[in-house]
């Protein structure tokens, strides 16, 4: 599938997602037309979704380009949890550096329901600017300031499923759309088969689209921009379980 076709598909998808509020199980109407209803009793302790597994102690390292410079992202599944709207969520640390200089540090919270969907319940992100200042825009938590959780990975993703990944007006409005199953992706980590491809966009940055590839048993293996400035991150290594 060409980049141009993917971009056109993404534009169509995000328009549909924003128009209907995106599919989400157990949702009810609200002022934003998006308000998922989650039952804490419907969640499990282990996140083992095939396309988004989070075994405690695993570290994934990505290398790529962002903001015109090389970047290394180190993602670690910690043993720490946080209770958000009654749901115990797993904390994942994501640290970005350039030549050893800290660029950004993020803590994300995820939880899996009994059906196998992995929910995104919030993030605490801090960007470290060249001026010495920090920027925490993009941080959000479900239940705070009317923020809503979203799905980061469905239990059984199918073409052309579309869904919100997060929702806080003006801060976190990412949406995703499934466009391919059964693909093959080659990254420094190796050649990976039976991959899943999604497209992502956000109303906060109209016209910008990203593509993500997920491999069974690993999660994200490749992320790249389809429009706008060149951004790419490729999986280099997986350490731990």
C-alpha positions in Angstrom: 0.0 0.0 0.0 1.6 3.3 -1.1 2.1 6.2 1.3 -0.2 8.4 -0.8 -3.0 5.9 -0.6 -2.5 5.5 3.2 -2.6 9.3 3.6 -5.9 9.5 1.6 -7.4 6.6 3.7 -6.3 8.3 6.9 -8.0 11.5 5.9 -11.2 9.7 5.2 -11.0 7.7 8.4 -10.3 10.6 10.8 -13.2 12.5 9.3 -15.5 9.6 10.0 -14.1 9.1 13.5 -14.5 12.7 14.5 -18.0 12.8 13.0 -19.4 9.9 15.0 -17.2 10.1 18.1 -15.6 6.7 17.3 -16.6 3.2 18.2 -16.2 2.2 21.8 -17.8 -0.6 23.8 -20.3 0.4 26.5 -20.4 4.0 25.5 -23.1 6.5 26.4 -24.0 9.8 24.8 -22.5 13.0 26.3 -21.8 16.6 25.3 -18.7 15.4 23.4 -20.6 12.4 21.9 -17.9 10.2 23.5 -18.1 8.8 27.0 -17.2 5.2 27.5 -18.6 3.5 30.6 -16.0 1.2 32.2 -16.7 -1.3 35.0 -13.6 -1.8 37.2 -14.8 -5.4 37.8 -14.4 -6.1 34.1 -10.6 -5.6 34.1 -7.8 -8.1 34.6 -4.3 -7.8 36.1 -2.3 -9.1 33.2 -2.1 -7.2 29.8 -1.5 -10.0 27.3 -3.2 -8.7 24.1 -1.3 -10.2 21.3 -0.6 -6.9 19.6 0.0 -4.9 22.8 1.4 -7.2 25.5 2.9 -5.5 28.5 4.8 -8.1 30.6 6.4 -6.5 33.7 10.1 -5.9 33.2 10.1 -5.8 29.4 12.1 -3.0 27.8 11.8 -2.0 24.1 14.3 0.3 22.5 13.5 2.3 19.3 15.8 4.5 17.2 14.7 7.1 14.7 14.3 10.7 13.8 12.1 13.4 15.4 12.3 17.2 15.2 15.1 16.9 12.7 17.5 15.0 15.0 18.2 11.4 15.9 16.3 10.0 18.9 16.3 6.9 21.0 13.2 5.9 22.8 13.4 3.4 25.7 10.0 2.0 26.8 9.9 0.0 30.0 6.9 -1.9 31.5 7.2 -1.1 35.2 5.9 -3.0 38.2 4.1 0.2 39.3 0.3 0.7 39.0 -2.1 3.5 39.5 -5.8 3.4 40.3 -7.7 5.5 37.8 -11.5 5.7 38.0 -11.4 2.5 40.1 -9.3 0.6 37.5 -5.8 -0.6 38.4 -3.6 0.5 35.5 -0.1 -0.6 34.6 2.5 2.2 34.3 4.8 2.2 31.3 7.8 4.5 31.2 8.9 6.1 27.9 12.2 8.1 27.9 13.4 9.9 24.8 17.0 11.0 24.4 19.3 12.5 21.7 23.1 11.7 22.1 22.4 11.1 25.8 20.5 14.3 26.4 17.0 13.9 27.9 14.3 15.2 25.5 11.1 13.8 27.0 9.9 11.6 29.8 6.4 10.1 29.8 4.5 7.7 32.1 1.5 6.0 30.4 -1.2 4.0 32.1 -2.9 1.0 30.5 -5.4 -1.7 31.6 -6.9 -4.6 29.8 -10.6 -5.6 30.1 -11.8 -9.2 30.2 -12.7 -9.1 26.5 -9.0 -8.4 25.7 -9.2 -4.7 24.7 -6.3 -2.6 26.1 -7.5 0.8 27.4 -5.4 3.9 27.6 -6.2 5.7 30.9 -3.8 8.6 30.8 -0.3 9.9 30.5 2.1 12.2 32.4 4.4 13.7 29.9 7.3 16.2 30.3 9.3 17.6 27.4 12.7 19.2 28.3 13.2 22.2 26.0 16.6 23.6 24.9 15.7 26.8 26.8 15.9 24.8 30.0 12.1 25.0 30.5 9.7 22.1 30.5 6.4 21.5 28.7 3.7 19.2 30.1 1.1 19.8 27.4 -0.5 16.6 26.3 -0.7 15.2 29.8 -4.1 13.9 30.8 -5.9 11.4 33.1 -9.3 9.8 32.7 -11.8 11.4 35.0 -9.8 14.6 35.4 -11.1 17.8 33.6 -13.6 15.6 31.7 -10.9 13.5 30.1 -12.0 10.1 28.8 -10.1 6.9 28.3 -9.6 5.4 24.9 -8.7 2.1 23.3 -5.0 1.6 22.5 -5.6 -1.9 21.0 -8.7 -3.9 20.3 -9.1 -7.5 21.4 -9.7 -8.5 17.8 -8.8 -5.6 15.4 -10.4 -5.8 12.0 -10.4 -3.6 8.9 -11.8 -0.9 9.0 -12.3 -0.5 12.8 -11.9 3.1 14.0 -11.7 4.2 17.6 -10.5 7.0 19.9 -7.3 6.3 21.8 -7.6 9.2 24.2 -9.8 12.2 24.8 -9.2 15.6 26.4 -10.4 18.5 24.3 -7.4 20.5 23.0 -4.8 18.3 24.7 -5.3 14.6 23.8 -7.5 13.7 20.8 -5.7 10.8 19.0 -7.8 8.5 16.8 -6.8 5.3 15.1 -8.0 3.2 12.2 -7.1 -0.4 11.3 -6.0 -0.6 7.6 -4.1 -3.9 7.2 -3.6 -7.3 8.8 -1.1 -10.0 8.0 1.6 -7.7 6.7 5.4 -8.1 7.0 7.7 -5.4 8.4 11.5 -5.4 8.6 13.2 -3.3 11.3 16.6 -3.5 12.9 15.1 -6.0 15.4 14.3 -8.3 12.6 11.8 -9.4 10.0 8.3 -9.6 11.5 5.3 -11.3 10.0 1.5 -11.2 10.6 1.7 -7.5 11.5 -1.2 -5.1 12.1 -1.2 -1.6 10.6 -3.1 1.4 11.9 -3.3 5.0 10.8 -3.5 7.7 13.4 -4.5 11.4 13.4 -5.6 14.1 15.8 -7.9 17.1 15.5 -5.2 19.1 17.3 -2.9 18.8 14.4 -5.1 18.7 11.3 -3.5 17.2 8.1 -0.9 15.2 10.0 -1.1 11.4 9.8 1.0 8.6 11.3 1.3 5.0 10.5 2.0 2.3 13.2 2.9 -1.3 12.7 2.4 -3.9 15.5 3.8 -7.4 15.7 2.3 -10.3 17.6 3.9 -10.8 21.0 5.8 -7.5 20.8 3.6 -4.5 20.2 4.7 -1.5 18.2 7.7 -2.2 15.9 7.6 0.7 13.5 6.0 4.2 13.7 6.4 6.8 11.0 4.8 10.1 9.8 2.9 10.1 6.5 2.6 13.8 6.2 4.4 16.8 7.7 8.0 16.7 9.2 9.8 13.4 8.9 9.4 11.3 12.1 10.2 7.6 12.3 11.0 5.1 15.1 12.1 1.5 14.5 12.4 -1.3 17.0 16.0 -2.1 17.7 15.8 -4.5 20.7 13.5 -6.2 23.2 14.9 -7.0 26.6 13.2 -9.1 29.2 10.1 -11.3 29.1 
